[in-house]
Amino acid sequence: MAQIRLSPPAVVDVGTLSQMHETAVAILARTGVAVHHPAVREELLRRPGFAEEAGRLRIAPERVADWLRDTRSRQSAAPGPTPEVSPRYSYAVLEYASWVVTEDGRGLRPMLRGDVVEATKLLEVLRSRGVRPAVPGVPQDLPPALRPVEQYLIGAEYSSAGGATQSVTDLPTALVIREMDRVCGKGFSWSVWLPNPLTFGGSTVDILWHFGHELQHVGVGSMPLMGFSGPCDPLAVTTFSLAENLGGAAIIHALLPEIPVTIFPHPQPGDMRTGTMMLGTPESELLELIRRDLLAYYGVRFNTKMMNTSASLPDAQAQIDRMLSAVMGVVGGFDAFHAVGTLGIDEVWSSGQLLLDLEMVAAADHVARGPETAPGLELDRLPDVVDEVVRAGMSFAAHETTAGGFRRQYVLPRVLRRMDRAQWIAAAKPDTVQEAEHEARRLVQDYAFEPPQALLCELRSISDRGKHTLGAH
């Protein structure tokens, strides 16, 4: 029997997507963007298609069209997608965590350097299961100015992915990190996030302006909160975020026309009772599917499913949110999952949650793949098998088709244990979260990565000089 993979249709039709684009362009032409960087504003006013009115720069539709034409030209020249490799899914972590779940799964404490190192080792060990090596947190037992630099050094020493940090928030830190990147032979890409509503400014723009033509790629994003800093409607808030993204892309393309610029509208729902961001909820899942369809409209295949939750502990809420994300990911055609192991939106790291996330995706994928007949149990052969089992007085568990096919038909979790009440009591009432945390610590014992020592020595030298630059002696 052929496998059947469940996959829902697009949630937004092409006509609506086209209308969203035109509406976003109209917002830019009518309301415009507040550009808070004086040099950027002056430079833009020298170019056609930008007009200042009441302290805002209105952006003509042709400026957006210029960016879109350049983007589609680059897409047509780019190589096609690489073939699918095993394992089927890839997993990536967020790198912002400052808290860690305690070993019993019931509390939080600041994430210290030792915790960051251990988590980094775990990700390295899990490479064979599709997890991308990274440094999933920022050590809190250092002066704030040095935390991004130390995160970079941890990556260089303990991860095959090398040094990296996403925690750069000012130009002095960016200069130190850029020097470390050069030593590692890394190019420099940057992301500019637009504060809501329709504002182009802040530290990300300062860094963009400083490095300018040295950049290899620039991403633009915005994150309006539906009903708070954006309209209270999923299509409207996505269109509003799109206007911010198109505005930022048009501005950057006008400044740096030779550099590719991509957009990432990232609206999120907010709890109308508490005002907090809600992740892993039905509202956030719908917004993600809309974003998938919108990016496809611009020729971008967005295949990464977020697995966020606002829950700060790996409790019932977290598991409900994560399972919904896993199911929507596999049936929605995504083949990568982001923010695994991260709780509290993006502030909390849990190694146990990471392992549970992998098992959730595996379970959801088993359903989405549909039934697959095991060798020897094809329907035309089933009468022979039944007759053989019955006449021999055996159980199907003893038949060769079970021994040969049970791994194909069952998901065999590495943490979860399926027991009835009596078995659970006999096993001393194991707690799933605690078992996951303990399994994570056991896996770290398999860590075996050796970094290049000469490179580490050079990076530490840059770090030592950076202490003076960043004022953290």
C-alpha positions as CSV (number, residue, x, y, z in Angstrom):
1,M,0.0,0.0,0.0
2,A,1.4,3.4,-0.9
3,Q,1.9,5.9,1.9
4,I,-0.4,8.8,2.3
5,R,0.9,12.0,3.7
6,L,-1.7,14.3,5.1
7,S,-1.3,18.0,3.9
8,P,-3.9,20.7,4.2
9,P,-4.4,23.3,1.4
10,A,-3.2,26.9,1.7
11,V,-5.2,28.8,4.3
12,V,-5.1,32.0,2.2
13,D,-5.9,32.1,-1.5
14,V,-3.7,33.8,-4.1
15,G,-6.3,36.6,-4.7
16,T,-6.2,37.5,-1.0
17,L,-2.4,37.4,-0.9
18,S,-2.3,39.8,-3.8
19,Q,-4.7,42.1,-2.0
20,M,-2.6,41.9,1.1
21,H,0.5,43.0,-0.9
22,E,-1.4,45.9,-2.5
23,T,-2.8,47.0,0.8
24,A,0.7,47.0,2.4
25,V,2.1,49.0,-0.5
26,A,-0.8,51.5,-0.1
27,I,0.0,51.9,3.7
28,L,3.6,52.8,2.9
29,A,2.5,55.3,0.3
30,R,-0.1,57.0,2.5
31,T,1.3,56.7,6.1
32,G,5.0,55.9,5.4
33,V,7.7,54.9,7.9
34,A,9.3,57.0,10.7
35,V,13.0,56.9,10.0
36,H,14.8,57.6,13.3
37,H,18.4,57.4,12.0
38,P,19.3,60.9,10.7
39,A,22.0,59.8,8.3
40,V,19.7,57.2,6.8
41,R,16.8,59.7,6.4
42,E,19.1,62.2,4.7
43,E,20.4,59.6,2.3
44,L,16.9,58.4,1.4
45,L,15.7,61.9,0.7
46,R,18.3,62.1,-2.0
47,R,16.7,59.2,-3.8
48,P,13.5,59.2,-5.8
49,G,10.4,57.6,-4.3
50,F,10.9,58.9,-0.7
51,A,9.1,62.0,0.4
52,E,9.0,63.4,3.9
53,E,5.7,64.5,5.5
54,A,5.0,65.2,9.1
55,G,8.2,63.5,10.2
56,R,7.6,60.3,8.2
57,L,8.9,59.1,4.9
58,R,6.3,58.0,2.5
59,I,7.5,55.3,0.2
60,A,6.3,55.2,-3.4
61,P,5.1,51.9,-4.8
62,E,7.9,51.7,-7.3
63,R,10.5,51.5,-4.5
64,V,8.8,48.3,-3.2
65,A,8.6,47.1,-6.8
66,D,12.3,47.6,-7.2
67,W,13.0,45.4,-4.2
68,L,10.6,42.8,-5.3
69,R,12.1,42.7,-8.8
70,D,15.6,42.3,-7.4
71,T,14.4,39.6,-5.0
72,R,12.7,37.5,-7.7
73,S,15.7,37.9,-10.0
74,R,18.0,36.5,-7.3
75,Q,15.6,33.6,-6.7
76,S,15.5,32.6,-10.3
77,A,19.3,32.6,-10.3
78,A,19.6,30.6,-7.1
79,P,20.2,26.8,-7.2
80,G,17.3,24.5,-6.6
81,P,16.5,22.8,-3.2
82,T,18.8,20.1,-2.0
83,P,17.5,16.6,-1.9
84,E,15.9,15.4,1.4
85,V,18.4,13.7,3.7
86,S,18.0,11.5,6.7
87,P,16.7,12.2,9.3
88,R,13.5,13.6,7.9
89,Y,13.3,16.7,10.1
90,S,15.9,19.1,11.3
91,Y,15.6,21.0,14.6
92,A,17.1,24.3,15.6
93,V,17.1,26.1,19.0
94,L,16.7,29.7,20.0
95,E,19.9,31.1,21.5
96,Y,18.5,33.7,23.9
97,A,17.8,31.7,27.1
98,S,18.8,33.2,30.4
99,W,17.0,30.8,32.7
100,V,17.2,27.0,33.0
101,V,14.7,24.5,34.3
102,T,15.9,22.7,37.5
103,E,16.5,19.0,37.4
104,D,13.2,18.2,39.0
105,G,11.4,20.1,36.3
106,R,9.5,22.3,38.8
107,G,11.6,25.4,39.1
108,L,13.8,27.9,37.4
109,R,17.3,29.4,38.1
110,P,19.6,31.6,36.2
111,M,21.4,29.9,33.3
112,L,25.1,29.8,34.3
113,R,28.1,29.1,32.1
114,G,28.2,25.5,33.1
115,D,24.6,25.1,32.1
116,V,25.3,26.7,28.7
117,V,28.2,24.4,28.1
118,E,26.2,21.2,29.0
119,A,23.3,22.2,26.8
120,T,25.7,22.9,23.9
121,K,27.3,19.5,24.4
122,L,23.8,17.9,24.3
123,L,23.0,19.5,21.0
124,E,26.3,18.2,19.6
125,V,25.4,14.7,20.7
126,L,22.0,14.9,19.1
127,R,23.3,15.8,15.6
128,S,22.5,12.3,14.4
129,R,18.8,12.9,15.2
130,G,18.7,16.1,13.1
131,V,19.4,18.7,15.8
132,R,21.6,21.5,14.6
133,P,24.5,22.3,16.9
134,A,24.3,25.7,18.6
135,V,24.7,27.5,22.0
136,P,21.1,27.7,23.3
137,G,21.7,30.2,26.1
138,V,23.6,33.2,27.4
139,P,25.6,32.7,30.6
140,Q,24.2,35.0,33.4
141,D,27.2,34.7,35.8
142,L,29.2,37.2,33.7
143,P,28.9,41.0,33.3
144,P,26.1,41.8,30.8
145,A,28.5,43.4,28.3
146,L,30.6,40.1,28.1
147,R,27.8,37.6,27.8
148,P,27.5,37.6,24.0
149,V,31.3,37.3,23.7
150,E,31.4,34.4,26.1
151,Q,28.5,32.7,24.3
152,Y,30.5,33.0,21.1
153,L,33.5,31.4,22.8
154,I,31.4,28.5,24.2
155,G,30.3,27.8,20.6
156,A,33.8,27.8,19.3
157,E,35.0,25.5,22.0
158,Y,32.1,23.0,22.4
159,S,30.2,23.0,19.1
160,S,31.0,21.8,15.6
161,A,28.9,24.8,14.3
162,G,31.6,27.1,15.8
163,G,31.2,30.4,17.5
164,A,28.0,32.5,17.2
165,T,25.7,34.7,19.1
166,Q,22.3,36.3,18.5
167,S,22.6,38.5,21.5
168,V,24.3,41.5,19.9
169,T,22.3,44.7,20.7
170,D,24.8,47.5,20.3
171,L,27.5,48.6,17.9
172,P,30.5,48.1,20.3
173,T,29.6,44.5,20.8
174,A,29.0,44.0,17.1
175,L,32.5,45.2,16.4
176,V,34.0,42.7,18.7
177,I,31.9,39.8,17.4
178,R,32.7,40.9,13.8
179,E,36.4,40.6,14.5
180,M,35.8,37.1,15.9
181,D,33.9,36.2,12.8
182,R,36.7,37.3,10.5
183,V,39.1,35.1,12.4
184,C,36.7,32.2,11.9
185,G,36.3,33.0,8.2
186,K,32.6,33.9,8.5
187,G,30.7,36.3,6.4
188,F,28.5,38.9,8.0
189,S,24.7,39.0,7.7
190,W,22.4,41.1,9.8
191,S,18.7,41.4,10.7
192,V,16.8,44.6,11.1
193,W,13.6,44.5,13.2
194,L,11.2,47.4,12.9
195,P,9.6,48.6,16.1
196,N,5.9,49.0,15.8
197,P,4.2,50.9,14.3
198,L,6.1,51.5,11.1
199,T,9.4,52.7,12.6
200,F,12.9,52.2,11.1
201,G,15.5,52.9,13.8
202,G,17.3,51.6,16.8
203,S,20.5,49.6,17.4
204,T,19.9,47.2,14.5
205,V,19.8,50.1,12.1
206,D,22.9,51.6,13.7
207,I,24.8,48.3,13.0
208,L,23.4,48.1,9.5
209,W,24.6,51.6,8.7
210,H,28.1,51.1,10.2
211,F,28.8,47.9,8.3
212,G,26.9,48.7,5.1
213,H,28.5,47.2,2.0
214,E,30.4,44.6,4.1
215,L,27.1,42.8,4.7
216,Q,26.3,39.7,2.7
217,H,22.6,39.5,3.4
218,V,20.0,41.5,5.4
219,G,16.8,40.2,6.8
220,V,13.9,42.4,7.8
221,G,11.3,41.5,10.3
222,S,8.6,43.0,12.6
223,M,6.6,41.5,15.4
224,P,3.3,43.3,16.0
225,L,1.1,41.9,18.7
226,M,-2.4,41.3,17.4
227,G,-4.8,43.7,19.1
228,F,-2.1,45.6,20.9
229,S,0.6,47.0,18.6
230,G,-1.2,45.7,15.5
231,P,-4.8,45.2,14.3
232,C,-6.9,42.6,16.1
233,D,-7.5,40.4,13.1
234,P,-5.1,37.7,11.7
235,L,-5.1,38.9,8.0
236,A,-5.0,42.5,9.0
237,V,-2.2,42.2,11.5
238,T,-0.2,40.1,9.0
239,T,-0.8,42.8,6.3
240,F,0.3,45.5,8.8
241,S,3.5,43.5,9.5
242,L,4.0,43.0,5.8
243,A,3.8,46.8,5.3
244,E,6.6,47.2,7.9
245,N,8.7,44.6,6.2
246,L,8.2,45.9,2.7
247,G,9.0,49.4,4.0
248,G,12.2,48.2,5.6
249,A,13.2,46.1,2.5
250,A,12.6,49.1,0.2
251,I,14.7,51.4,2.4
252,I,17.6,48.9,2.7
253,H,17.5,48.0,-1.0
254,A,17.7,51.7,-1.8
255,L,20.7,52.1,0.4
256,L,22.5,48.9,-0.5
257,P,21.1,47.7,-3.9
258,E,23.8,45.0,-4.4
259,I,22.9,43.2,-1.1
260,P,20.0,40.6,-1.0
261,V,17.2,41.6,1.4
262,T,14.6,39.2,2.6
263,I,11.5,39.8,4.7
264,F,10.0,37.9,7.6
265,P,6.6,39.2,8.8
266,H,6.2,37.8,12.3
267,P,3.0,38.9,13.9
268,Q,2.0,37.2,17.2
269,P,-1.2,36.9,19.2
270,G,-1.5,38.5,22.7
271,D,-3.5,37.4,25.6
272,M,-6.3,40.1,26.0
273,R,-6.3,39.5,29.7
274,T,-2.6,39.7,30.6
275,G,-1.1,41.5,27.5
276,T,1.5,38.8,27.2
277,M,2.5,37.2,23.9
278,M,0.8,33.8,23.4
279,L,2.8,31.1,21.6
280,G,1.8,27.6,20.7
281,T,-1.8,28.6,20.7
282,P,-4.5,28.1,18.0
283,E,-4.1,31.9,17.2
284,S,-0.3,31.6,16.7
285,E,-0.6,28.5,14.6
286,L,-3.0,30.3,12.3
287,L,-0.7,33.2,12.0
288,E,2.2,30.9,11.1
289,L,0.2,29.2,8.3
290,I,-0.8,32.6,6.9
291,R,2.9,33.6,7.0
292,R,3.8,30.4,5.2
293,D,1.4,31.2,2.4
294,L,2.4,34.9,2.2
295,L,6.1,34.1,1.9
296,A,5.2,31.5,-0.8
297,Y,3.5,34.4,-2.7
298,Y,6.9,36.1,-2.8
299,G,8.6,32.9,-4.0
300,V,10.0,32.0,-0.6
301,R,9.5,28.4,0.6
302,F,9.3,28.8,4.3
303,N,9.7,25.3,5.8
304,T,10.5,26.0,9.5
305,K,7.8,25.5,12.1
306,M,8.1,27.3,15.4
307,M,7.6,25.3,18.6
308,N,7.3,28.1,21.1
309,T,5.2,28.4,24.2
310,S,4.7,31.1,26.8
311,A,4.7,28.5,29.6
312,S,7.9,28.9,31.7
313,L,8.0,25.3,32.9
314,P,7.6,21.9,31.1
315,D,4.1,21.6,32.5
316,A,0.8,20.6,31.0
317,Q,0.3,23.9,29.2
318,A,3.8,23.6,27.6
319,Q,3.1,20.0,26.4
320,I,-0.3,21.0,25.0
321,D,1.2,23.9,23.1
322,R,4.1,21.9,21.8
323,M,2.0,19.0,20.6
324,L,-0.2,21.4,18.7
325,S,2.9,22.9,17.0
326,A,4.2,19.5,16.2
327,V,1.0,18.3,14.6
328,M,0.5,21.5,12.6
329,G,4.1,21.3,11.5
330,V,4.0,17.8,10.1
331,V,0.6,18.0,8.5
332,G,1.3,21.5,7.2
333,G,4.3,20.3,5.2
334,F,7.1,21.8,7.3
335,D,10.3,19.9,7.5
336,A,12.2,21.9,10.1
337,F,11.3,22.8,13.7
338,H,12.7,25.9,15.5
339,A,12.8,26.8,19.2
340,V,12.9,23.2,20.4
341,G,13.8,23.0,24.0
342,T,12.9,26.6,24.7
343,L,10.1,27.7,27.1
344,G,8.9,31.0,28.4
345,I,8.7,32.4,24.9
346,D,12.5,32.5,24.4
347,E,13.9,33.0,27.9
348,V,14.0,29.4,29.4
349,W,16.0,26.4,28.4
350,S,15.1,22.8,29.2
351,S,17.1,19.9,28.0
352,G,14.3,17.6,29.0
353,Q,11.8,19.6,26.9
354,L,14.1,19.2,23.9
355,L,13.9,15.4,24.1
356,L,10.2,15.6,24.5
357,D,9.9,17.9,21.5
358,L,11.7,15.3,19.3
359,E,9.3,12.6,20.5
360,M,6.3,14.8,19.8
361,V,7.4,15.4,16.2
362,A,8.1,11.7,15.7
363,A,4.6,10.8,17.0
364,A,2.9,13.4,14.8
365,D,4.9,12.4,11.8
366,H,3.8,8.7,12.3
367,V,0.2,9.7,11.9
368,A,0.8,12.2,9.0
369,R,2.7,9.5,7.0
370,G,-0.4,7.3,7.0
371,P,-0.5,3.5,7.0
372,E,2.3,1.5,5.5
373,T,1.9,-2.2,5.0
374,A,4.7,-4.3,6.6
375,P,6.4,-7.0,4.5
376,G,4.6,-10.3,4.8
377,L,1.3,-8.7,5.9
378,E,0.0,-7.6,2.6
379,L,-3.8,-8.1,2.5
380,D,-3.6,-10.8,-0.1
381,R,-1.2,-12.8,2.2
382,L,-3.0,-12.1,5.5
383,P,-5.3,-15.2,5.3
384,D,-2.2,-17.4,5.2
385,V,-0.6,-15.6,8.2
386,V,-3.8,-15.9,10.3
387,D,-4.2,-19.5,9.4
388,E,-0.5,-20.2,10.3
389,V,-0.8,-18.5,13.7
390,V,-4.1,-20.0,14.7
391,R,-3.1,-23.6,13.7
392,A,0.2,-23.3,15.6
393,G,-1.5,-22.0,18.7
394,M,0.9,-19.1,18.9
395,S,0.3,-15.4,19.4
396,F,1.0,-12.8,16.7
397,A,3.7,-11.5,19.0
398,A,5.7,-14.7,18.3
399,H,5.2,-14.6,14.5
400,E,8.1,-13.5,12.3
401,T,6.2,-10.7,10.7
402,T,5.9,-9.0,14.2
403,A,9.6,-9.3,14.9
404,G,10.4,-8.0,11.4
405,G,7.9,-5.2,11.3
406,F,7.1,-3.8,14.7
407,R,9.7,-1.0,14.5
408,R,8.1,0.1,11.3
409,Q,4.6,0.2,12.8
410,Y,5.3,1.6,16.3
411,V,6.9,4.8,17.4
412,L,9.4,3.8,20.1
413,P,9.9,6.8,22.3
414,R,13.2,7.1,24.1
415,V,11.8,9.0,27.1
416,L,8.1,8.3,27.4
417,R,7.2,5.0,29.0
418,R,3.7,3.5,28.2
419,M,2.6,1.8,31.4
420,D,-0.7,1.0,33.0
421,R,-1.5,2.0,36.6
422,A,0.0,-1.1,38.2
423,Q,3.2,-0.9,36.1
424,W,3.6,2.8,36.9
425,I,3.3,2.1,40.6
426,A,5.7,-0.8,40.4
427,A,8.2,1.5,38.6
428,A,8.1,4.0,41.6
429,K,5.7,6.4,39.8
430,P,8.2,7.9,37.3
431,D,7.8,11.6,36.4
432,T,8.1,12.1,32.6
433,V,9.8,15.5,32.8
434,Q,12.3,14.3,35.4
435,E,13.0,11.2,33.3
436,A,13.6,13.5,30.2
437,E,16.0,15.7,32.2
438,H,17.9,12.7,33.5
439,E,18.1,11.2,30.0
440,A,19.5,14.5,28.7
441,R,22.3,14.4,31.3
442,R,23.0,10.8,30.4
443,L,23.3,11.7,26.7
444,V,25.9,14.4,27.4
445,Q,28.3,11.6,28.6
446,D,28.6,10.7,24.9
447,Y,30.0,14.1,23.9
448,A,33.2,13.9,22.0
449,F,34.1,17.1,20.1
450,E,37.6,18.5,19.8
451,P,37.9,22.2,18.8
452,P,40.8,23.7,16.9
453,Q,43.0,25.0,19.7
454,A,44.9,27.6,17.7
455,L,41.6,29.2,16.7
456,L,40.4,29.2,20.3
457,C,43.6,30.9,21.4
458,E,43.1,33.7,18.9
459,L,39.4,34.1,19.8
460,R,40.3,34.4,23.5
461,S,42.8,37.1,22.6
462,I,40.1,39.1,20.9
463,S,37.8,38.5,23.8
464,D,40.4,39.9,26.2
465,R,40.8,43.0,24.1
466,G,37.0,43.3,23.9
467,K,36.7,43.5,27.7
468,H,38.4,46.9,27.6
469,T,36.3,48.0,24.6
470,L,33.1,47.0,26.2
471,G,34.0,48.5,29.6
472,A,34.0,45.1,31.4
473,H,37.4,44.9,33.0
